[in-house]
Amino acid sequence: MTPSIVKVSIRRVEGGSVSERDDVLAVEEPLEILVGQRNVSITMRTPGNDEELAAGFLFTEGILRDRAQIAGIAIAGENQVTVSLDGAAGVDLGRLERHFYMSSSCGVCGKASIQALETVGCPNLAADRPVVDPDLIHRLPELLRASQQVFDRTGGLHASALFHSSGDLLDVREDVGRHNALDKLIGSRFLNGGLPLDDHLILLSGRASFELVQKALMAGVAVLVSVGAPSSLAAEMAERFRMTLIGFARERRFNVYSGAWRLYRE
């Protein structure tokens, strides 16, 4: 198995002094995801949890709806994973041809993207839960940071963390790609029958884009927190689907862009 970090020799410049030393970098390699013999996606990722990444990607993009649709997942090569489908599971393979948000540069934008997500049939979020203590939001980044083992060594990975609404940290996935980290996290729960995540929170180590809000919505997440900024379309989508979207959660402050009623009851 390819390691997630690699050692390199560097020249460090500090003021007027130069020294030779070793450093470690997060590995970035392509992963080809196949459904049967059909190529679905090639994504740049940090090796590890590739089965979760493939399953999470297919679920959050609306291609798979249930774990029973998967007959098996196999690592077909060093950078290739194949998902075999249950022939009787009713998977719409034609959807792979109609796939409308494979990447952030797909050319579909604005309200068309939101309407497209509605046609997939993402879960309806409960308006009355989870109820979250604002003090918990302040503590989430510190809890995540303490669990980022590879980030500590490289400084080069994004992370997605799953918390119960009580504040318990349940799982973390790291990757060079923000989308991959979230797909790995959701894919793990999908493969273990742990969806929807209707009494949970997800924390993102970076900004919240449209695609990340979309993926969290598909998993039934009602509270999405990021340490960075959301995009305008991410905020619009969160408002449309009644998700609580929080940004700039760091240094004991945060902004609520939608769904404040889950934190502050009137």
N, C-alpha and C positions, 0 to 999 in steps of 0.2 A: 504494500500500500504506500502511495506517495505521502511523504510527511507534509504537515501543514506549515512547517517553517524550514528555512534553509540558512546555513551559515555562509557569510561572505566576508571577504577581506576589504577593509575600507581605509581611507586616509582621513583622519579627523583633524579639522582645523579649529583651534580654540585661541582666539586673539592672534598672537604672532607665532604660536607654536603649532607644529604639525606632528602627528603621531600615527603609527600604523597599528591597527587593531582589528579584531573580529566584530561583526555585527550579525544580527539575525533579521531575516525578512519573512513576511507572510508569503507563502507560495500562491501563485496565481496560474491556473492552467485551465484549458477549455474542457467542458463536459458536454458531450453529445447525448441528448435524451431522445430515445427512440420508443415509439409505441408499436410493438411488433417490428416490422421492417421499415416503418415510416419515421423519418427524421422529423421531430417536433421542434427542437430548439437546440442551439449551441450557446452555452453561457460560460462566461469566465468566472471561475469559482475557486475557493480554497478547498483542496481535496479533503474528503471526510464527510460522512453522513450523506453520501451521494444518493442512496435509496430514498432517504427522507426528502432530499431536494427534488428528486424527480416526482415523487408522489405529491409533495406540497405544491409544486408548480402546476401539475395537471389538475389538482383540486382547486387551487385558488384562481386558475384561469377558466374554471367552469367546464372542463372536459370530463372530469370524473366527479361523481357525487357521493359515492359510497365505497368503502374499503372492499366490499364483496365484488366490485367490478374488476379488481386486480387478481389475476391468477398467479402472478409471481413477478418479482423484480430481481434482475440479475446484473451484476457488474460484468459487462461483455468484453471489456478491455480496460486498459489503464485509465482512459478518459472517456468511457462510454458506459451508459446504463440503459438497459432495455426493460421496458414494462410490458409484460404479457397480460392481455385482457381475457376475462371470462367471456367466451363467445355468446353466452346467453344473457349477459348483463345489460344489454341495451345501450352500449356506449355509442355516441354519435360521432363516428370517425369523420363524417363530413364536416363536423365543426372545426376540425383542424384546418380545413381549407378556408373557413369563414372566420378564422381567428383574427380578432380585431385589435388586441392590445398585447402583442408579443413583446414590445419594448416601448420605452418612453418616446422613441422617435418614429412610431408607427404612422403618424400623420393623422390619426383620429383624435379629436380634441373637443374640449368644451362640453356642451350639453349632450352632444352625440355620444360621448364616452359614458356619461351617466345613464343615458337611456339604454345603451348597450349593456351596461351592468344590470339594469333592471330586468332585461330579458333573460339573463342567466338564472335568475331566481335565487338571489342571495337571501339568507335568513332574515326574518323580521326581528329587529332588536327590541327587547322588552324595555318599555319606557321607565319602569319602576325599579330596575336593578341593572347592575349592582349599585348600591349606595356607597360612595367612596369618601373616606375622611381626607380632606385636603392635606393634612399633615403626612399622610401616606405618600402622596405625590412628591412631597419634598424629599422623602427618604428613598424613593425608587432609584435615582441615579447612583447613589452611594452603594446600594445593594447590588446593582448590576456591575458597577466598577470592580467590586471586590471579587466577582466571579469570572472576570475576563482574563483567563490565564494566558492565552496566546497574545492578546493585546498587550499585556504587561511586558512581554518579551519583544514585541515587534512595533507596537504603536500603529499598526497598519490594518486593523480589521474593524468592521462594523459588527454590531451585536443586536440581537433581538431577544428579549427576555419575557417570559411568561410568569405572571404573578396571579395568585388567587386574590380576590377582592379583600381578603383579610390582611394581605400584605406578605404572605408566604411566597418566596421565590421558588418556582417549580421547575423551571428549565431555562437554559440559555443556549443559543447557537451563534457562532461567530463565522464571518466570511468576509472576503474582500469586497463582495457585492452586498449592498443593503437588501436587495430583493431576495438574494440567495439565502441570507441569514434568516429572513422571515419565512421563506418557503421551507427551509429545513425545520424550523420550529413548528410550523403548522403541519408539515408533513409527518413529523413524529407523532403528533396527536391524531392525525388522520389515520395513520397505519395502526394505531393502538385503540381506535374506536373512541377517542376522547373529544370529539366534536359534537355539537358546537361549544364554543368557549364563552357561554353566556354569563358566567359569574367570574370572569377573569379580566385582567388588564394586560396589555402588551406595551412594553417600553422599547423604543427604538433609540439607538445610540446616535443617530444623525437626524436629518430632516425628514419630514413626512411628505412624501410625494403622493400624487393621485394613485399610482400603482400600489403603494404600500397601504393606503386606506382601503383600496379595493380588495386586496388580499385579506386584510383583517376583517372586513365586512363578510367576505365569503366564509370565514371561520366563525362568524357569530360574535365577534369581539365588539363590545359596546363602549369600551374605554381604551383609546389609543393615546399614548403619551410619547412625545419625542423630546430629545434634548435640544433639537434645532427647530428651525422654522417649518411650518407647513406651506405648501404652495396654495395659490388661490383656488385651484381646482380641487385640491384635497379638502380645503375648508368647505367649499360648496358641496362636495359630495357628502362629507360628514354631516352637514346640516340637512341635506336631503334625506339621508337614511337615519337621522336621529342618533348619530354616534356622538359620544363625548370625545372631542379632539383637543388635546392639550399640547402646547409647544413651549420651547425655551424653558424646559423643566431642569433648572440647574441653579446652584447657589441660593437655594431656598426661595425661589420665585418661579412662577409659571404663568402662561397666558392660556385662557380658555376660549377656544374659537367656536365651539358649539357644544350643546348638551350640558350646560352648567348646572341643570337641575339634579344631576346625579351627584354633585358635590355640595351644592348649597340649596337646601330645601326651604321653600318659602312658607 
